Amino acid sequence: MLVDIAQLLRQPESEGFDLKSALDPTSSQDYLEFAADLVAMGNTLGGGILVGTRGSSIPALHLPLFDSARIDDR
């Protein structure tokens, strides 16, 4: 499924969509808030979270920390 990032960035935040301009998965507090948002969406109608800001990317060494198995462990 192709996603139009520009369209997502125009979408307002809601119960089913959240924008995280910054998220440090090595920070316990950031990771806890991220996990809480995922659980809240999972317990309602679902949704999505867009992480990052325009023009920047998640550092490659952080990408494995977003693996669903690691998130489940937390």
Biopython code that builds the backbone (N, CA, C, O; Angstrom):
import numpy as np
from Bio.PDB.StructureBuilder import StructureBuilder

atoms = [
    (1, "MET", "N", (0.838, -1.180, 0.000)),
    (1, "MET", "CA", (0.000, 0.000, 0.000)),
    (1, "MET", "C", (0.885, 1.247, 0.000)),
    (1, "MET", "O", (1.727, 1.410, 0.883)),
    (2, "LEU", "N", (0.704, 2.096, -0.954)),
    (2, "LEU", "CA", (1.460, 3.342, -1.027)),
    (2, "LEU", "C", (0.779, 4.410, -0.187)),
    (2, "LEU", "O", (-0.446, 4.534, -0.179)),
    (3, "VAL", "N", (1.595, 5.172, 0.513)),
    (3, "VAL", "CA", (1.073, 6.231, 1.377)),
    (3, "VAL", "C", (1.606, 7.557, 0.885)),
    (3, "VAL", "O", (2.802, 7.703, 0.634)),
    (4, "ASP", "N", (0.713, 8.524, 0.748)),
    (4, "ASP", "CA", (1.103, 9.871, 0.350)),
    (4, "ASP", "C", (1.417, 10.668, 1.620)),
    (4, "ASP", "O", (0.514, 11.106, 2.333)),
    (5, "ILE", "N", (2.705, 10.844, 1.884)),
    (5, "ILE", "CA", (3.135, 11.528, 3.114)),
    (5, "ILE", "C", (2.587, 12.955, 3.163)),
    (5, "ILE", "O", (2.161, 13.417, 4.222)),
    (6, "ALA", "N", (2.595, 13.650, 2.032)),
    (6, "ALA", "CA", (2.088, 15.029, 2.007)),
    (6, "ALA", "C", (0.626, 15.065, 2.446)),
    (6, "ALA", "O", (0.211, 15.979, 3.159)),
    (7, "GLN", "N", (-0.147, 14.078, 2.024)),
    (7, "GLN", "CA", (-1.555, 14.024, 2.423)),
    (7, "GLN", "C", (-1.675, 13.752, 3.923)),
    (7, "GLN", "O", (-2.525, 14.338, 4.593)),
    (8, "LEU", "N", (-0.833, 12.870, 4.448)),
    (8, "LEU", "CA", (-0.858, 12.599, 5.888)),
    (8, "LEU", "C", (-0.508, 13.840, 6.704)),
    (8, "LEU", "O", (-1.106, 14.089, 7.752)),
    (9, "LEU", "N", (0.465, 14.621, 6.221)),
    (9, "LEU", "CA", (0.876, 15.824, 6.946)),
    (9, "LEU", "C", (-0.212, 16.884, 6.985)),
    (9, "LEU", "O", (-0.214, 17.733, 7.877)),
    (10, "ARG", "N", (-1.134, 16.850, 6.035)),
    (10, "ARG", "CA", (-2.253, 17.804, 6.028)),
    (10, "ARG", "C", (-3.402, 17.341, 6.912)),
    (10, "ARG", "O", (-4.293, 18.123, 7.244)),
    (11, "GLN", "N", (-3.377, 16.089, 7.284)),
    (11, "GLN", "CA", (-4.451, 15.516, 8.090)),
    (11, "GLN", "C", (-4.349, 16.022, 9.529)),
    (11, "GLN", "O", (-3.262, 16.018, 10.108)),
    (12, "PRO", "N", (-5.461, 16.454, 10.109)),
    (12, "PRO", "CA", (-5.407, 16.914, 11.508)),
    (12, "PRO", "C", (-5.266, 15.729, 12.463)),
    (12, "PRO", "O", (-5.703, 14.617, 12.165)),
    (13, "GLU", "N", (-4.655, 15.987, 13.602)),
    (13, "GLU", "CA", (-4.548, 14.944, 14.622)),
    (13, "GLU", "C", (-5.941, 14.639, 15.164)),
    (13, "GLU", "O", (-6.802, 15.515, 15.241)),
    (14, "SER", "N", (-6.139, 13.389, 15.533)),
    (14, "SER", "CA", (-7.432, 12.949, 16.048)),
    (14, "SER", "C", (-7.198, 11.735, 16.937)),
    (14, "SER", "O", (-6.055, 11.374, 17.218)),
    (15, "GLU", "N", (-8.287, 11.106, 17.377)),
    (15, "GLU", "CA", (-8.142, 9.893, 18.186)),
    (15, "GLU", "C", (-7.477, 8.777, 17.385)),
    (15, "GLU", "O", (-6.856, 7.886, 17.965)),
    (16, "GLY", "N", (-7.600, 8.817, 16.066)),
    (16, "GLY", "CA", (-7.059, 7.767, 15.229)),
    (16, "GLY", "C", (-5.808, 8.142, 14.464)),
    (16, "GLY", "O", (-5.304, 7.344, 13.673)),
    (17, "PHE", "N", (-5.298, 9.347, 14.686)),
    (17, "PHE", "CA", (-4.099, 9.774, 13.968)),
    (17, "PHE", "C", (-3.303, 10.731, 14.845)),
    (17, "PHE", "O", (-3.835, 11.716, 15.357)),
    (18, "ASP", "N", (-2.013, 10.422, 15.009)),
    (18, "ASP", "CA", (-1.155, 11.246, 15.857)),
    (18, "ASP", "C", (0.135, 11.557, 15.118)),
    (18, "ASP", "O", (0.690, 10.700, 14.431)),
    (19, "LEU", "N", (0.602, 12.772, 15.260)),
    (19, "LEU", "CA", (1.885, 13.187, 14.702)),
    (19, "LEU", "C", (2.890, 13.319, 15.837)),
    (19, "LEU", "O", (2.634, 13.992, 16.836)),
    (20, "LYS", "N", (4.027, 12.672, 15.673)),
    (20, "LYS", "CA", (5.117, 12.796, 16.641)),
    (20, "LYS", "C", (6.282, 13.437, 15.898)),
    (20, "LYS", "O", (6.935, 12.786, 15.082)),
    (21, "SER", "N", (6.541, 14.702, 16.176)),
    (21, "SER", "CA", (7.631, 15.381, 15.468)),
    (21, "SER", "C", (8.981, 14.849, 15.893)),
    (21, "SER", "O", (9.935, 14.877, 15.115)),
    (22, "ALA", "N", (9.071, 14.372, 17.102)),
    (22, "ALA", "CA", (10.329, 13.803, 17.605)),
    (22, "ALA", "C", (9.996, 12.646, 18.528)),
    (22, "ALA", "O", (9.067, 12.722, 19.333)),
    (23, "LEU", "N", (10.754, 11.589, 18.404)),
    (23, "LEU", "CA", (10.584, 10.436, 19.266)),
    (23, "LEU", "C", (11.925, 9.745, 19.374)),
    (23, "LEU", "O", (12.463, 9.251, 18.384)),
    (24, "ASP", "N", (12.455, 9.715, 20.568)),
    (24, "ASP", "CA", (13.726, 9.045, 20.813)),
    (24, "ASP", "C", (13.424, 7.691, 21.437)),
    (24, "ASP", "O", (13.120, 7.623, 22.628)),
    (25, "PRO", "N", (13.500, 6.606, 20.660)),
    (25, "PRO", "CA", (13.141, 5.303, 21.205)),
    (25, "PRO", "C", (14.126, 4.794, 22.264)),
    (25, "PRO", "O", (13.869, 3.775, 22.905)),
    (26, "THR", "N", (15.244, 5.493, 22.449)),
    (26, "THR", "CA", (16.167, 5.116, 23.520)),
    (26, "THR", "C", (15.781, 5.786, 24.839)),
    (26, "THR", "O", (16.317, 5.442, 25.893)),
    (27, "SER", "N", (14.847, 6.746, 24.779)),
    (27, "SER", "CA", (14.350, 7.424, 25.979)),
    (27, "SER", "C", (13.162, 6.635, 26.531)),
    (27, "SER", "O", (12.176, 6.422, 25.826)),
    (28, "SER", "N", (13.252, 6.208, 27.777)),
    (28, "SER", "CA", (12.158, 5.451, 28.389)),
    (28, "SER", "C", (10.853, 6.229, 28.373)),
    (28, "SER", "O", (9.795, 5.657, 28.109)),
    (29, "GLN", "N", (10.913, 7.526, 28.653)),
    (29, "GLN", "CA", (9.702, 8.343, 28.685)),
    (29, "GLN", "C", (9.059, 8.440, 27.299)),
    (29, "GLN", "O", (7.849, 8.251, 27.167)),
    (30, "ASP", "N", (9.849, 8.731, 26.272)),
    (30, "ASP", "CA", (9.326, 8.810, 24.907)),
    (30, "ASP", "C", (8.717, 7.473, 24.477)),
    (30, "ASP", "O", (7.638, 7.428, 23.887)),
    (31, "TYR", "N", (9.433, 6.388, 24.785)),
    (31, "TYR", "CA", (8.970, 5.064, 24.371)),
    (31, "TYR", "C", (7.677, 4.700, 25.095)),
    (31, "TYR", "O", (6.779, 4.111, 24.494)),
    (32, "LEU", "N", (7.575, 5.044, 26.379)),
    (32, "LEU", "CA", (6.372, 4.768, 27.147)),
    (32, "LEU", "C", (5.176, 5.523, 26.572)),
    (32, "LEU", "O", (4.093, 4.953, 26.439)),
    (33, "GLU", "N", (5.357, 6.789, 26.232)),
    (33, "GLU", "CA", (4.273, 7.580, 25.639)),
    (33, "GLU", "C", (3.863, 6.998, 24.286)),
    (33, "GLU", "O", (2.675, 6.936, 23.970)),
    (34, "PHE", "N", (4.848, 6.571, 23.485)),
    (34, "PHE", "CA", (4.579, 5.961, 22.185)),
    (34, "PHE", "C", (3.766, 4.678, 22.367)),
    (34, "PHE", "O", (2.768, 4.463, 21.679)),
    (35, "ALA", "N", (4.199, 3.834, 23.292)),
    (35, "ALA", "CA", (3.489, 2.581, 23.553)),
    (35, "ALA", "C", (2.073, 2.849, 24.060)),
    (35, "ALA", "O", (1.139, 2.147, 23.672)),
    (36, "ALA", "N", (1.901, 3.844, 24.913)),
    (36, "ALA", "CA", (0.572, 4.193, 25.425)),
    (36, "ALA", "C", (-0.344, 4.647, 24.291)),
    (36, "ALA", "O", (-1.521, 4.287, 24.263)),
    (37, "ASP", "N", (0.187, 5.432, 23.362)),
    (37, "ASP", "CA", (-0.608, 5.867, 22.207)),
    (37, "ASP", "C", (-1.018, 4.668, 21.349)),
    (37, "ASP", "O", (-2.158, 4.591, 20.891)),
    (38, "LEU", "N", (-0.085, 3.731, 21.131)),
    (38, "LEU", "CA", (-0.394, 2.536, 20.339)),
    (38, "LEU", "C", (-1.485, 1.705, 21.004)),
    (38, "LEU", "O", (-2.409, 1.239, 20.338)),
    (39, "VAL", "N", (-1.378, 1.522, 22.319)),
    (39, "VAL", "CA", (-2.367, 0.730, 23.045)),
    (39, "VAL", "C", (-3.730, 1.416, 23.003)),
    (39, "VAL", "O", (-4.748, 0.753, 22.803)),
    (40, "ALA", "N", (-3.759, 2.729, 23.189)),
    (40, "ALA", "CA", (-5.025, 3.467, 23.149)),
    (40, "ALA", "C", (-5.700, 3.311, 21.787)),
    (40, "ALA", "O", (-6.910, 3.099, 21.709)),
    (41, "MET", "N", (-4.916, 3.416, 20.721)),
    (41, "MET", "CA", (-5.496, 3.249, 19.388)),
    (41, "MET", "C", (-5.936, 1.813, 19.158)),
    (41, "MET", "O", (-6.976, 1.562, 18.549)),
    (42, "GLY", "N", (-5.139, 0.871, 19.648)),
    (42, "GLY", "CA", (-5.487, -0.537, 19.496)),
    (42, "GLY", "C", (-6.746, -0.919, 20.250)),
    (42, "GLY", "O", (-7.458, -1.838, 19.844)),
    (43, "ASN", "N", (-7.028, -0.226, 21.338)),
    (43, "ASN", "CA", (-8.207, -0.526, 22.145)),
    (43, "ASN", "C", (-9.451, 0.213, 21.682)),
    (43, "ASN", "O", (-10.531, 0.025, 22.242)),
    (44, "THR", "N", (-9.310, 1.044, 20.671)),
    (44, "THR", "CA", (-10.482, 1.750, 20.136)),
    (44, "THR", "C", (-10.685, 1.305, 18.687)),
    (44, "THR", "O", (-10.867, 0.116, 18.423)),
    (45, "LEU", "N", (-10.656, 2.237, 17.765)),
    (45, "LEU", "CA", (-10.909, 1.909, 16.366)),
    (45, "LEU", "C", (-9.644, 1.733, 15.539)),
    (45, "LEU", "O", (-9.716, 1.587, 14.319)),
    (46, "GLY", "N", (-8.482, 1.746, 16.195)),
    (46, "GLY", "CA", (-7.231, 1.650, 15.454)),
    (46, "GLY", "C", (-6.768, 3.028, 15.033)),
    (46, "GLY", "O", (-7.320, 4.035, 15.477)),
    (47, "GLY", "N", (-5.770, 3.081, 14.190)),
    (47, "GLY", "CA", (-5.273, 4.371, 13.728)),
    (47, "GLY", "C", (-3.828, 4.288, 13.312)),
    (47, "GLY", "O", (-3.304, 3.208, 13.040)),
    (48, "GLY", "N", (-3.194, 5.428, 13.265)),
    (48, "GLY", "CA", (-1.810, 5.487, 12.838)),
    (48, "GLY", "C", (-1.061, 6.614, 13.518)),
    (48, "GLY", "O", (-1.645, 7.603, 13.961)),
    (49, "ILE", "N", (0.251, 6.436, 13.588)),
    (49, "ILE", "CA", (1.131, 7.443, 14.161)),
    (49, "ILE", "C", (2.223, 7.714, 13.146)),
    (49, "ILE", "O", (2.896, 6.789, 12.689)),
    (50, "LEU", "N", (2.401, 8.964, 12.795)),
    (50, "LEU", "CA", (3.452, 9.378, 11.872)),
    (50, "LEU", "C", (4.574, 9.989, 12.700)),
    (50, "LEU", "O", (4.376, 10.989, 13.391)),
    (51, "VAL", "N", (5.757, 9.375, 12.623)),
    (51, "VAL", "CA", (6.899, 9.813, 13.417)),
    (51, "VAL", "C", (7.906, 10.514, 12.531)),
    (51, "VAL", "O", (8.267, 10.011, 11.467)),
    (52, "GLY", "N", (8.361, 11.684, 12.972)),
    (52, "GLY", "CA", (9.393, 12.416, 12.245)),
    (52, "GLY", "C", (8.897, 13.774, 11.791)),
    (52, "GLY", "O", (7.728, 14.119, 11.964)),
    (53, "THR", "N", (9.793, 14.525, 11.216)),
    (53, "THR", "CA", (9.452, 15.825, 10.685)),
    (53, "THR", "C", (9.880, 15.898, 9.228)),
    (53, "THR", "O", (10.737, 15.138, 8.777)),
    (54, "ARG", "N", (9.287, 16.795, 8.526)),
    (54, "ARG", "CA", (9.596, 16.963, 7.115)),
    (54, "ARG", "C", (11.074, 17.298, 6.958)),
    (54, "ARG", "O", (11.587, 18.190, 7.633)),
    (55, "GLY", "N", (11.758, 16.584, 6.070)),
    (55, "GLY", "CA", (13.161, 16.867, 5.795)),
    (55, "GLY", "C", (14.149, 16.131, 6.669)),
    (55, "GLY", "O", (15.359, 16.278, 6.496)),
    (56, "SER", "N", (13.650, 15.331, 7.616)),
    (56, "SER", "CA", (14.570, 14.554, 8.449)),
    (56, "SER", "C", (14.072, 13.116, 8.497)),
    (56, "SER", "O", (12.916, 12.834, 8.182)),
    (57, "SER", "N", (14.943, 12.231, 8.887)),
    (57, "SER", "CA", (14.553, 10.835, 8.959)),
    (57, "SER", "C", (14.966, 10.246, 10.303)),
    (57, "SER", "O", (15.776, 10.821, 11.030)),
    (58, "ILE", "N", (14.401, 9.104, 10.612)),
    (58, "ILE", "CA", (14.766, 8.399, 11.832)),
    (58, "ILE", "C", (16.157, 7.809, 11.615)),
    (58, "ILE", "O", (16.393, 7.173, 10.588)),
    (59, "PRO", "N", (17.073, 8.001, 12.545)),
    (59, "PRO", "CA", (18.413, 7.424, 12.383)),
    (59, "PRO", "C", (18.338, 5.911, 12.184)),
    (59, "PRO", "O", (17.549, 5.235, 12.843)),
    (60, "ALA", "N", (19.144, 5.390, 11.292)),
    (60, "ALA", "CA", (19.116, 3.962, 10.962)),
    (60, "ALA", "C", (19.290, 3.077, 12.188)),
    (60, "ALA", "O", (18.688, 2.005, 12.259)),
    (61, "LEU", "N", (20.099, 3.501, 13.153)),
    (61, "LEU", "CA", (20.302, 2.675, 14.342)),
    (61, "LEU", "C", (19.074, 2.619, 15.228)),
    (61, "LEU", "O", (18.980, 1.737, 16.082)),
    (62, "HIS", "N", (18.120, 3.539, 15.052)),
    (62, "HIS", "CA", (16.884, 3.518, 15.835)),
    (62, "HIS", "C", (15.787, 2.689, 15.173)),
    (62, "HIS", "O", (14.836, 2.290, 15.845)),
    (63, "LEU", "N", (15.895, 2.422, 13.881)),
    (63, "LEU", "CA", (14.827, 1.702, 13.184)),
    (63, "LEU", "C", (14.490, 0.349, 13.811)),
    (63, "LEU", "O", (13.308, 0.030, 13.938)),
    (64, "PRO", "N", (15.478, -0.461, 14.209)),
    (64, "PRO", "CA", (15.122, -1.743, 14.833)),
    (64, "PRO", "C", (14.325, -1.592, 16.135)),
    (64, "PRO", "O", (13.618, -2.518, 16.533)),
    (65, "LEU", "N", (14.430, -0.450, 16.794)),
    (65, "LEU", "CA", (13.706, -0.228, 18.046)),
    (65, "LEU", "C", (12.202, -0.065, 17.820)),
    (65, "LEU", "O", (11.417, -0.131, 18.766)),
    (66, "PHE", "N", (11.803, 0.150, 16.553)),
    (66, "PHE", "CA", (10.383, 0.273, 16.222)),
    (66, "PHE", "C", (9.777, -1.057, 15.791)),
    (66, "PHE", "O", (8.617, -1.099, 15.380)),
    (67, "ASP", "N", (10.535, -2.139, 15.877)),
    (67, "ASP", "CA", (10.038, -3.470, 15.545)),
    (67, "ASP", "C", (8.899, -3.822, 16.500)),
    (67, "ASP", "O", (9.004, -3.588, 17.705)),
    (68, "SER", "N", (7.821, -4.377, 15.973)),
    (68, "SER", "CA", (6.640, -4.640, 16.815)),
    (68, "SER", "C", (6.956, -5.595, 17.973)),
    (68, "SER", "O", (6.365, -5.464, 19.045)),
    (69, "ALA", "N", (7.861, -6.538, 17.785)),
    (69, "ALA", "CA", (8.217, -7.443, 18.872)),
    (69, "ALA", "C", (8.877, -6.691, 20.018)),
    (69, "ALA", "O", (8.622, -6.989, 21.184)),
    (70, "ARG", "N", (9.721, -5.721, 19.696)),
    (70, "ARG", "CA", (10.364, -4.928, 20.756)),
    (70, "ARG", "C", (9.356, -4.049, 21.475)),
    (70, "ARG", "O", (9.428, -3.871, 22.691)),
    (71, "ILE", "N", (8.414, -3.500, 20.712)),
    (71, "ILE", "CA", (7.391, -2.662, 21.333)),
    (71, "ILE", "C", (6.519, -3.520, 22.254)),
    (71, "ILE", "O", (6.162, -3.086, 23.350)),
    (72, "ASP", "N", (6.175, -4.738, 21.813)),
    (72, "ASP", "CA", (5.381, -5.649, 22.652)),
    (72, "ASP", "C", (6.119, -5.967, 23.951)),
    (72, "ASP", "O", (5.490, -6.076, 25.003)),
    (73, "ASP", "N", (7.438, -6.118, 23.893)),
    (73, "ASP", "CA", (8.218, -6.426, 25.087)),
    (73, "ASP", "C", (8.167, -5.311, 26.117)),
    (73, "ASP", "O", (8.230, -5.559, 27.321)),
    (74, "ARG", "N", (8.053, -4.081, 25.634)),
    (74, "ARG", "CA", (8.025, -2.951, 26.558)),
    (74, "ARG", "C", (6.671, -2.846, 27.201)),
    (74, "ARG", "O", (6.442, -1.952, 28.016)),
]
sb = StructureBuilder()
sb.init_structure("model")
sb.init_model(0)
sb.init_chain("A")
sb.init_seg("    ")
for serial, (resi, resn, name, xyz) in enumerate(atoms, 1):
    if name == "N":
        sb.init_residue(resn, " ", resi, " ")
    sb.init_atom(name, np.array(xyz, "f"), 0.0, 1.0, " ", f" {name:<3s}", serial, name[0])
structure = sb.get_structure()
